[in-house]
């Protein structure tokens, strides 16, 4: 039975990656059309990504020819390209939309659900990349790697650091609190557990063996390191929650900027809270809050956690294989509609 498949690549998951990823799974009787969405170059795409992630999906221009291409398509695979109500209405034969990313901001899931179109995403596509980066930031903060580097670059052989007074501990001495136990959180737990850490987990939607699941308040009070890996719509850490944390704690965010109330974080830092804060995500990228530059104990990186070749190149193959496995009777992973 033949199938028409439409793939929409972009600067990150390129059309070439789309084609290479799906090619092993389609036959000579199938039809494949590959299009490009957005702007060339990652810097040029930054504003597009910002608009998608702040609710501007429907204001973005779709690729020329996409509406015609989906008119007789059964499967649509995208990364950042918006899948709007209007696009779905132009695709009467569409059975499924498979996204190569974890976020759903570019997909009108409700419109798909109304039309009986399956939607799946892939929150695990860059999970290992983000988990590795998170571990790197934890090590940087607890062992002052970035601060030492910066001091030497500026001609200073530095000996004292924000955590010097309490004593600088190895990871095997530390309690790591993980907020959010999805694909990334689980991998962070696995990697930190292998380094000898005790793991606490807070996630209202998950439970399980192997790690200690506790209420958020207890996690914040007992953890030496707190790292965020949730997909909540609002802030998880505001004044109350930050106030529960140890004064000597390390805080890491490689998930979404809004999970931490920015002004609450500023107040906590002004009060002398934390011996290290590492942030890879910001509300107004590429601009960052100016006040963050003023703290020695804050490390800032430019939204790099998930940016690896592996995380993008492997995603299209997962998307089509996941759907074909579903057609053969297996459960669809990361199903979000229908």
N, C-alpha and C positions, 0 to 999 in steps of 0.2 A: 504494500500500500504506500503510495507516494505521499510526500509531505512538502509543503512550502514553508521555509524557514526564513525569517528576516532577522538580521543582526544589526545593531546600531552601536558602533564603536565610538571612541572619543580619544582625547589626548592620552588618557591613562590606559584604558583597555582599548588598544588601537584596532582599527579594522583588520589589520594583519593578524593580531592576536585572536580576534573573533574567528576569522576564517580558519586559522591553524587549529584552534581549539575544537571547532565543531566538525572539521573535515573528516576525522576518523569515524564519526558516528552517522554520517549520511551516505546514502547510496546513490548510484547513477540516476535512479528514477526520481530522486528528491530535487527540489529547487531551492537554491540559496541566493539571497540578495543581501549585500553588506553595505551599510551607509555610515556616514560620519556625522556626529553631532557636536556642536559647540565651536570652540576656537582652537587653532593650532597653538601648541606650547602650553606648558603647565601654568606659567605665570598669567598668561592670557585667560586661562580657564578659571582662575581663582574667583573672579567675580561671578561667573556662571554658577560655580559650586555654592558660593555664598547665597545667591538668590534661591537656589534649589533648597538649601538647608534652612532657609528662613521663610519658607512658604510661598516662594515666587514661581512655583512649577508652571502654572498656567500662563505666565507672562513671557516665557521663553519661546523663541522661534524653533520649530521642529525642522529637521533636515528636509531639504527639497526632495520630493519624491516619496517620502515616507508614507503619507496617506495613501497614495496609489499602491505602494508596495504591500501594505498590510491588507488591502482589500480582499485578497484571496489567500492570505497566510493563515496557517494553523498555529504557528509558534513564533513568538517574538522574544528575542533575547536582547537586553539592554544593559548598560552600566549606569550612566548618568542621564541619558536621554529621557525626557519626560514622557510618561504614558498617561495622557489626559483622557477625560471623558469623550471629547470630540474624536480623538484618535481611535478609541475603542468602538465608538459608534460607526466609524468608517471601516471596521474590520469584522464583518458578520460571521466569518468562518473561524475566527480566532478562538483557540481552545485554551491557550496558556501564555502568560507573560512570565519569563524567568529573568530575574535581575542578578547581575554579577556582584552586587554590593549588599551590605547589610541594611543600610538606611532605606526607608520607604518613602522619603520625602518627594521623590520624583515620580511616584506611582499613585494614581488615583485608585486606591484599593477598593473603595466603596463602589465606584462605578464598575469596576471589574466584577465585584461580587454580585451586583445587580444584574449583570449580563451573563453570569454563570461562567466567567473566565477564571481559570486557576491562576493564582499568583504565588510565586515562590521567590524568596530572596536568598542571599548567601552571606549571613553574618560571619561565617568562618573564613571568607576568602582572604582576609588579611589578618586573621586572628593570630597566627604564629608571629607574623611581623610585628604586630602591636605588642604582643606578649614579650618578645625579645627586647623590644625597645623599652618597655616598662621596667623589665629587670635591669637593663642598663642604667636607666634613670635612678632606680633605687640604689644601685651600687654607687653611682656618681654622688648622690646626696649623702649617703651614710659614710662614704669614704672620702668625700670632698675632692673628687677627681677634677671636676670642672673648675672649682675655686682655686685649686693648686695650679692648674694649667694657666688660668687667667693671671694669677699672681706672677708666675715665672715669665710669662709673656711681657709683663710690665716691670720686670727687673726686680721682683721681690721674692726672696726665699721664705715663704710663709710657713709658720709653725702652728699658729692658733686659728681655730675654726669655730663655727657656731656650736658644734657638738663637742668641742675639746673639754669643756668643764665637766660634762657627764661621763667622759671617757668614750673613745671611739670603739664601737663593738663590731665584731664580725657578724655576718648575716646569721650564722647558726645560733646566735644569742637573741635574735629578734622575733617579735610577734608581728606578722604581716596580716593586716585586715583588708579583705577584698570585698568591695561593694559591687555586686553584680556578678552572677555566676553563669554567664553565657559562655560562648565559645572562647572569648579572650580571657575572661576571669578564670576559667578552668585551666587554661594553659599557663597563666601566671601562677596559679596555685601549684601546678605540677612542677614548674621550674623552680619556684622558691622553696617548695618542699624538698626538692633534690639538693638544695643548698643548705638544708638543715633548719629552715625556719618553721616555727609553729604557725599554722594558718587558721585564721578566723574568717568566716564568710557570712555576709548578710545579703539576702536576696529573698523578697517576699514570694517569689514565684518558683523557687527551687529549693530542694533539700536533697540530701544524699549522704552516702558514706564516704569516708576518706578524709574529710575536712570537718571542722567544727562549725556548725551553723548556729549563729547567735543573733539576738536582736541588734539592730543598728547601734543603739545606745551603748550596749556592752562592747561591741566591736570598737567603737570610737574611744571608749575609756581605757581599753586594755592594749590597743595596738601601738607598736613602736613605729610602724609604717602603715599608712592608709592609702590604698590605690583604688581609683574609680573605674569601673567597667560596666556601668549600667546604661540603659537607654531611656531613662525617665524624661518626661517632657519639661519638668520644672527643676528647680534647684533641690538637691539632696542635702547639701551642706550649707546652712546659713549660720547666723550668729549662735543659735542654741547648740547646733551640732558641733560647730568648730570649738565652742566652749567646753564640750565634753572631752576633747582630745587632750592627750598629754602635752604639756608645754614643750617637751623635747621631741615630739613626734615629727615624722617626715610625711608630707602629703604629696601625692603624685596624681596628675590627671592627664591621661592620653585618650580620653573618651570624647566627651562633649563639654565645651566651655561652660554652658549654662548649668551644669551639675553643681558648680560651686558659685554661690552668690559673691560676685566680685567685690562689692563694697564690704561685705562681711569678712571676706578674706583680708582686705586692706585693714580693717579694724583689728583683726586678730594679729596681723603682722606688726601693727603699731604698738600693740600691747606686749610684744616680745614673744608671741607664740611661734612654735616650730623651730627646729634646727635646720630644716630643709624643706623647700617646696619646689617641685618640678612641674612645669606646665608646658604641654605641647599643643594646646588648643586655646583659642581666644574668640571672643564674641565678634570682633570686628577685624578679622584678618584681611590684609596683612598688617594693619595697624593694631598695636597692642596698648593696653592702658599704661600710660606713661609712668605711673607710680610704681609699677612692678620693676622698673629698671633700677630703682633706688635701694633695693634690699640685697645685701651680700648673700643672704641665705636663700635667695630665689634663683632657680635656673630656668631659662626660657629657651625653647626650641621651636622651630618653624613648621609645626604640623607635619612631622616626618615619620611618625610611628608606623603607619601602614604602607609607606612608600617603598616597596621592593618590587623587583621584576616578577618574582614568584607570585605575589599576591594578585597581580593583574593578569599575568599570562595564564595562570591555571584556572581562572574563574569561568571562562566560556565553556571549557570542557566539562567542568562540574555541572554547569547549568543544563546543558543538553543531556548529559548522562543521567542526571537526576530526573529529568522529564521522561526520558525513554525507559528508565527503570520503573517509573510510575505506570507507564503504559503497559509494561509487562507484568504488573500486579504488585510491585513493591511499594512500600509507603513513600510518599513524597517528602523529602526533607525540607524543613524551613517553609512549610506551606503557610501562607498568610491570608488566602482568600479561597472560598468555595469548599 
